[in-house]
Amino acid sequence: MAYVITDDCVACGACIDACPVEAISAGDTKYTIDADKCVDCGACAGECPSSAINAG
């Protein structure tokens, strides 16, 4: 199951650089993860300074 970004996201961009499969993109108010591309590695969650990324 893909990781998800919660409303705690501050759109800092740290997760985008951490994602090895480029599954994360900027949304209107927060970043989003493409579930079809996500490989559940957790690299993004480890880099998120606001703990806004959780296992779906």
N, CA, C and O of each residue as an XYZ file, in Angstrom:
224
protein
N       0.847     -1.183      0.000
C       0.000      0.000      0.000
C       0.892      1.245      0.000
O       1.854      1.316      0.764
N       0.590      2.187     -0.818
C       1.411      3.380     -0.998
C       1.378      4.296      0.220
O       0.423      4.295      0.997
N       2.434      5.068      0.363
C       2.481      6.088      1.405
C       1.556      7.227      1.008
O       1.285      7.433     -0.175
N       1.070      7.971      2.005
C       0.188      9.110      1.766
C       0.720     10.327      2.509
O       1.383     10.204      3.539
N       0.418     11.505      1.967
C       0.829     12.753      2.594
C      -0.401     13.394      3.219
O      -1.409     13.611      2.547
N      -0.309     13.694      4.512
C      -1.443     14.253      5.247
C      -1.488     15.774      5.105
O      -0.629     16.381      4.466
N      -2.500     16.368      5.711
C      -2.664     17.817      5.676
C      -1.590     18.552      6.484
O      -1.529     19.781      6.446
N      -0.745     17.820      7.212
C       0.356     18.440      7.954
C       1.487     18.868      7.033
O       2.435     19.514      7.481
N       1.404     18.519      5.750
C       2.437     18.856      4.767
C       2.614     20.380      4.682
O       1.640     21.126      4.591
N       3.875     20.822      4.715
C       4.192     22.250      4.597
C       4.801     22.569      3.233
O       5.304     23.673      3.025
N       4.761     21.626      2.316
C       5.243     21.789      0.942
C       6.686     22.276      0.874
O       7.008     23.184      0.107
N       7.548     21.668      1.679
C       8.960     22.071      1.709
C       9.774     21.446      0.574
O      10.809     21.985      0.183
N       9.306     20.307      0.045
C       9.994     19.659     -1.060
C      11.016     18.609     -0.680
O      11.599     17.979     -1.562
N      11.252     18.403      0.598
C      12.253     17.415      1.028
C      11.914     16.012      0.532
O      12.817     15.240      0.208
N      10.662     15.681      0.470
C      10.240     14.343      0.059
C      10.483     14.099     -1.430
O      10.801     12.981     -1.837
N      10.334     15.130     -2.226
C      10.531     14.970     -3.671
C      11.951     14.504     -3.969
O      12.150     13.593     -4.774
N      12.929     15.114     -3.333
C      14.318     14.737     -3.558
C      14.632     13.352     -3.005
O      15.542     12.683     -3.495
N      13.893     12.917     -1.996
C      14.151     11.621     -1.366
C      13.546     10.450     -2.127
O      14.002      9.318     -1.967
N      12.546     10.691     -2.941
C      11.835      9.609     -3.623
C      12.655      9.052     -4.794
O      12.947      9.773     -5.748
N      13.025      7.768     -4.720
C      13.850      7.178     -5.783
C      13.101      6.873     -7.078
O      13.725      6.617     -8.107
N      11.764      6.898     -7.035
C      10.977      6.562     -8.226
C      10.156      7.752     -8.742
O       9.299      7.587     -9.610
N      10.415      8.925     -8.217
C       9.751     10.165     -8.637
C       8.227     10.054     -8.572
O       7.525     10.445     -9.505
N       7.726      9.517     -7.458
C       6.290      9.334     -7.279
C       5.616     10.541     -6.627
O       4.392     10.564     -6.495
N       6.395     11.540     -6.220
C       5.841     12.680     -5.488
C       5.846     13.927     -6.363
O       6.810     14.213     -7.074
N       4.733     14.663     -6.286
C       4.630     15.903     -7.050
C       3.928     16.965     -6.211
O       3.257     16.661     -5.225
N       4.100     18.215     -6.627
C       3.459     19.321     -5.926
C       1.976     19.359     -6.270
O       1.591     19.232     -7.433
N       1.158     19.534     -5.252
C      -0.278     19.686     -5.455
C      -0.660     21.135     -5.224
O       0.211     22.004     -5.179
N      -1.935     21.407     -5.080
C      -2.398     22.770     -4.873
C      -1.948     23.331     -3.522
O      -1.410     24.436     -3.453
N      -2.169     22.567     -2.453
C      -1.809     23.049     -1.122
C      -0.805     22.160     -0.407
O      -0.212     22.564      0.594
N      -0.614     20.956     -0.916
C       0.351     20.026     -0.332
C       0.866     19.114     -1.433
O       0.328     19.101     -2.540
N       1.890     18.365     -1.133
C       2.451     17.435     -2.102
C       1.614     16.159     -2.126
O       0.913     15.854     -1.161
N       1.688     15.420     -3.224
C       0.920     14.189     -3.359
C       1.827     13.055     -3.829
O       2.851     13.286     -4.472
N       1.436     11.844     -3.501
C       2.178     10.644     -3.902
C       1.326      9.844     -4.870
O       0.172      9.531     -4.578
N       1.892      9.515     -6.013
C       1.219      8.689     -7.010
C       1.305      7.235     -6.534
O       2.379      6.633     -6.534
N       0.177      6.693     -6.136
C       0.137      5.331     -5.586
C       0.610      4.280     -6.581
O       1.124      3.238     -6.176
N       0.447      4.533     -7.861
C       0.871      3.574     -8.873
C       2.387      3.524     -9.025
O       2.936      2.504     -9.442
N       3.066      4.617     -8.691
C       4.526      4.669     -8.790
C       5.225      4.323     -7.473
O       6.358      3.842     -7.480
N       4.561      4.564     -6.357
C       5.161      4.369     -5.025
C       5.543      2.903     -4.815
O       4.747      2.003     -5.081
N       6.761      2.675     -4.336
C       7.253      1.319     -4.083
C       7.348      1.019     -2.581
O       7.985      0.045     -2.179
N       6.722      1.849     -1.767
C       6.651      1.641     -0.312
C       8.013      1.558      0.371
O       8.180      0.802      1.328
N       8.977      2.324     -0.108
C      10.319      2.259      0.490
C      10.431      3.090      1.767
O      11.271      2.797      2.618
N       9.597      4.124      1.916
C       9.614      4.948      3.118
C      10.662      6.039      3.150
O      10.796      6.738      4.155
N      11.406      6.197      2.071
C      12.458      7.227      2.040
C      11.868      8.617      2.251
O      12.472      9.452      2.924
N      10.715      8.864      1.690
C      10.072     10.174      1.814
C       9.690     10.465      3.267
O       9.895     11.576      3.755
N       9.142      9.476      3.946
C       8.715      9.649      5.335
C       9.899      9.969      6.233
O       9.779     10.754      7.174
N      11.032      9.367      5.944
C      12.225      9.615      6.732
C      12.784     11.014      6.571
O      13.485     11.508      7.454
N      12.483     11.656      5.461
C      12.989     13.001      5.193
C      12.015     14.108      5.566
O      12.412     15.272      5.632
N      10.768     13.784      5.807
C       9.734     14.793      6.061
C       9.919     15.435      7.434
O       9.820     14.751      8.453
N      10.190     16.762      7.472
C      10.421     17.432      8.753
C       9.142     17.645      9.558
O       9.217     17.920     10.756
N       7.965     17.523      8.930
C       6.718     17.732      9.662
C       5.968     16.430      9.920
O       4.817     16.454     10.356
N       6.606     15.302      9.657
C       6.007     13.973      9.869
C       4.636     13.848      9.207
O       3.705     13.278      9.775
N       4.533     14.396      7.989
C       3.263     14.402      7.270
C       3.068     13.213      6.355
O       2.030     13.107      5.702
N       4.046     12.307      6.289
C       3.944     11.163      5.383
C       3.830      9.885      6.185
O       4.658      9.593      7.048
N       2.779      9.120      5.880
C       2.508      7.889      6.610
C       2.232      6.746      5.640
O       1.821      6.955      4.499
N       2.470      5.533      6.128
C       2.133      4.350      5.333
C       0.625      4.312      5.179
O      -0.114      4.444      6.155
N       0.172      4.128      3.940
C      -1.269      4.128      3.653
C      -1.878      2.880      4.111
O      -3.084      2.689      3.959
